[in-house]
């Protein structure tokens, strides 16, 4: 991949997308807060507002990271790695383009959905505070983090995103939305493969780190 295309995919495009998402989530969060101050929110609407605020914080953090981060010391911008990274990062927003699907009205399903969304975003945000300016969408190396949530799994941000994504599709699990979620998970696993390949070739200590931690799910996978 050329330097110009790498710049577009690795920096310019994420900045534009994250800036747009911050604006959208910020608008939704402000509208929800205004309703909250007027005492107009019920339980489900309050959880929706909480998830909007968490999502806004996550994307604002990513936007700040892309503005200040340093140059990568190694990268893998082959087409498969780039496509997997972009699909894994943004395909869930395609759910808003899918025709409206019947949603579950079961209170337990909706509650579990809210819990997965909130806990997934909180975990992803917490993990991001450790990764900080080493984060990138496409496979790049800017330093090795092994502390905090990275002591449990090697890719805690993706674990948080997958948990939140599951919460998003849970009320419409037996619809086309589930196929979008399956593609999202497959893209994340492909993304992990290419990221670990870069890290292994860049940091000799990565092999030992990988030997004592799980890839994605603590004690399981």
C-alpha positions as CSV (number, residue, x, y, z in Angstrom):
1,X,0.0,0.0,0.0
2,X,1.3,3.5,-0.9
3,X,2.2,6.0,1.7
4,X,-0.6,8.3,0.6
5,X,-3.2,5.5,0.8
6,X,-1.8,4.4,4.2
7,X,-2.2,7.9,5.5
8,X,-5.8,8.1,4.2
9,X,-6.8,4.7,5.7
10,X,-4.6,4.9,8.8
11,X,-5.3,8.5,9.9
12,X,-7.5,10.7,7.7
13,X,-10.4,8.3,7.4
14,X,-10.5,7.4,11.1
15,X,-10.3,11.1,12.1
16,X,-13.2,11.9,9.8
17,X,-15.4,9.0,10.9
18,X,-14.7,9.4,14.6
19,X,-15.4,13.1,14.3
20,X,-18.7,12.4,12.7
21,X,-19.6,9.8,15.3
22,X,-18.7,12.1,18.1
23,X,-21.0,14.8,16.6
24,X,-23.9,12.3,16.2
25,X,-23.5,10.7,19.7
26,X,-23.0,14.1,21.3
27,X,-26.3,15.4,19.8
28,X,-28.1,12.3,21.0
29,X,-26.6,12.6,24.5
30,X,-27.4,16.3,24.8
31,X,-31.0,15.6,23.8
32,X,-31.3,12.8,26.3
33,X,-29.8,14.9,29.1
34,X,-32.3,17.7,28.4
35,X,-35.1,15.1,28.8
36,X,-33.5,13.8,32.0
37,X,-33.4,17.3,33.5
38,X,-37.1,17.6,32.7
39,X,-37.8,14.3,34.4
40,X,-39.2,12.7,31.2
41,X,-37.0,9.5,31.0
42,X,-38.2,6.0,32.0
43,X,-35.9,3.1,32.8
44,X,-35.2,2.0,29.2
45,X,-34.7,5.6,28.1
46,X,-32.3,6.2,30.9
47,X,-30.3,3.1,29.9
48,X,-30.3,4.4,26.3
49,X,-28.9,7.7,27.5
50,X,-26.2,6.0,29.6
51,X,-25.1,4.0,26.5
52,X,-25.1,7.1,24.4
53,X,-22.8,8.9,26.9
54,X,-20.5,5.9,27.1
55,X,-20.4,5.6,23.3
56,X,-19.7,9.3,23.1
57,X,-16.8,9.0,25.6
58,X,-15.3,6.0,23.6
59,X,-15.3,7.8,20.3
60,X,-14.1,11.1,21.8
61,X,-11.2,9.2,23.3
62,X,-10.4,7.6,19.9
63,X,-10.6,11.0,18.2
64,X,-8.1,12.5,20.7
65,X,-5.8,9.5,20.3
66,X,-5.7,9.9,16.5
67,X,-4.9,13.6,16.9
68,X,-1.8,13.1,19.2
69,X,-0.5,9.6,18.6
70,X,3.1,8.9,17.4
71,X,4.3,7.3,14.2
72,X,4.0,3.5,14.0
73,X,7.3,1.5,14.3
74,X,5.8,-1.4,12.3
75,X,2.6,-1.9,10.2
76,X,0.7,-4.4,8.0
77,X,-1.4,-2.6,5.5
78,X,-2.1,-5.4,3.1
79,X,-5.6,-5.3,1.6
80,X,-7.1,-8.2,3.7
81,X,-5.8,-6.7,6.9
82,X,-7.2,-3.2,6.1
83,X,-10.6,-4.5,5.0
84,X,-10.9,-6.7,8.1
85,X,-10.0,-3.7,10.3
86,X,-12.5,-1.3,8.6
87,X,-15.3,-3.9,8.6
88,X,-14.6,-4.7,12.3
89,X,-14.6,-1.1,13.2
90,X,-17.7,0.2,11.3
91,X,-20.0,-2.6,10.1
92,X,-22.3,-2.4,13.1
93,X,-23.3,1.0,12.0
94,X,-24.7,-0.6,9.0
95,X,-27.5,-1.9,11.2
96,X,-29.1,1.5,10.9
97,X,-29.4,0.8,7.2
98,X,-31.1,-2.6,7.6
99,X,-34.9,-2.4,7.3
100,X,-36.6,-2.3,10.6
101,X,-36.8,-5.7,12.2
102,X,-39.3,-7.1,14.8
103,X,-37.8,-6.4,18.3
104,X,-38.3,-8.6,21.3
105,X,-40.5,-7.0,24.0
106,X,-39.4,-9.5,26.7
107,X,-38.2,-7.5,29.7
108,X,-35.4,-9.9,30.5
109,X,-34.1,-9.8,26.9
110,X,-34.2,-6.0,26.9
111,X,-32.5,-5.8,30.3
112,X,-29.7,-8.2,29.2
113,X,-29.3,-6.1,26.1
114,X,-28.8,-2.9,28.1
115,X,-26.4,-4.7,30.5
116,X,-24.3,-6.0,27.6
117,X,-24.2,-2.6,25.9
118,X,-23.2,-0.8,29.1
119,X,-20.6,-3.3,30.4
120,X,-19.1,-3.7,26.9
121,X,-18.6,0.0,26.4
122,X,-17.3,0.5,30.0
123,X,-14.8,-2.4,29.5
124,X,-13.7,-1.0,26.1
125,X,-13.2,2.5,27.6
126,X,-11.3,1.1,30.5
127,X,-9.0,-0.9,28.2
128,X,-8.5,2.1,26.0
129,X,-7.1,4.1,29.0
130,X,-4.3,1.5,29.1
131,X,-3.7,1.4,25.4
132,X,-4.0,5.2,24.8
133,X,-2.0,6.5,21.9
134,X,-0.9,3.0,20.9
135,X,-4.3,2.4,19.4
136,X,-4.9,2.0,15.7
137,X,-7.6,0.7,13.5
138,X,-5.3,-1.0,10.9
139,X,-2.6,-3.3,12.2
140,X,0.3,-1.2,13.5
141,X,2.8,-1.4,16.4
142,X,3.4,1.6,18.7
143,X,4.3,-0.2,21.9
144,X,3.4,-3.3,23.8
145,X,0.8,-3.1,26.7
146,X,0.6,-6.0,29.1
147,X,-0.9,-4.3,32.2
148,X,-4.5,-3.8,33.5
149,X,-7.0,-5.6,31.3
150,X,-4.2,-6.8,29.1
151,X,-3.1,-9.1,31.9
152,X,-6.4,-11.0,31.3
153,X,-6.7,-11.0,27.5
154,X,-4.6,-9.7,24.7
155,X,-7.4,-7.8,23.0
156,X,-9.7,-6.4,25.7
157,X,-11.1,-3.6,23.6
158,X,-12.4,-6.0,21.0
159,X,-13.9,-8.1,23.8
160,X,-15.8,-4.9,25.0
161,X,-16.9,-4.1,21.5
162,X,-18.2,-7.6,20.8
163,X,-20.1,-7.6,24.1
164,X,-21.6,-4.3,23.3
165,X,-22.4,-5.4,19.8
166,X,-24.1,-8.5,21.1
167,X,-26.2,-6.3,23.4
168,X,-27.1,-4.2,20.3
169,X,-28.5,-7.1,18.3
170,X,-29.9,-9.2,21.1
171,X,-33.5,-7.8,20.8
172,X,-33.4,-8.7,17.1
173,X,-31.2,-11.7,17.3
174,X,-33.2,-13.9,14.9
175,X,-33.2,-11.4,12.0
176,X,-30.7,-10.1,9.4
177,X,-29.1,-8.0,12.1
178,X,-27.6,-11.3,13.5
179,X,-25.8,-11.8,10.1
180,X,-24.3,-8.4,10.4
181,X,-23.1,-9.2,13.9
182,X,-21.6,-12.5,12.7
183,X,-19.6,-10.7,10.0
184,X,-18.5,-8.2,12.6
185,X,-17.1,-11.0,14.9
186,X,-15.4,-12.7,11.9
187,X,-13.8,-9.4,10.9
188,X,-12.6,-8.9,14.5
189,X,-11.0,-12.3,14.6
190,X,-9.3,-11.7,11.3
191,X,-8.1,-8.4,12.6
192,X,-6.6,-10.0,15.7
193,X,-4.6,-12.4,13.5
194,X,-2.9,-9.6,11.5
195,X,-2.4,-7.5,14.6
196,X,-0.7,-10.3,16.5
197,X,1.5,-11.1,13.5
198,X,2.8,-7.5,13.5
199,X,3.3,-7.5,17.3
200,X,5.1,-10.9,17.2
201,X,7.5,-9.7,14.5
202,X,8.2,-6.4,16.3
203,X,8.5,-7.4,20.0
204,X,10.4,-10.5,20.9
205,X,8.7,-10.6,24.4
206,X,5.3,-10.9,22.8
207,X,5.5,-14.7,22.4
208,X,5.9,-15.1,26.2
209,X,3.1,-12.7,26.8
210,X,0.8,-14.6,24.4
211,X,1.7,-17.8,26.2
212,X,0.4,-16.7,29.5
213,X,-2.8,-14.9,28.4
214,X,-5.9,-15.7,26.4
215,X,-6.6,-14.0,23.1
216,X,-10.1,-12.7,23.7
217,X,-12.1,-14.4,26.5
218,X,-10.5,-14.8,29.9
219,X,-9.7,-18.5,30.8
220,X,-11.5,-19.6,27.6
221,X,-10.2,-18.3,24.2
